[in-house]
Amino acid sequence: MFSLRISSIIEGAKIYVDGEYVGMTDASGTLVVQMTAGEHTVRAEKEGYNPAEATMVVPDQLSVTLYLVKKTYQVTIVVEEA
């Protein structure tokens, strides 16, 4: 087993490894999980942010940073003559 350090920079991001929930990032935006050797997909999600995902090979990589970007919304205003 290997310790993998996952950082999302954002506190409270839900972390999934190979589609399975493994925990939530702490106040520093970090979570450490135990991993087996091999290829794994790591995903971070938080409401109000676009999810981020990376595929990595353990033990070649023992840390990954996933950057969550705030969602943006487009608003269209139509003004009609009365």
Summary of the structure (lengths in Angstrom):
residues: 82
radius of gyration: 17.1
end to end distance: 69.5
largest distance: 69.5
contacts: 203
relative contact order: 0.29
helix: 0%
strand: 52%
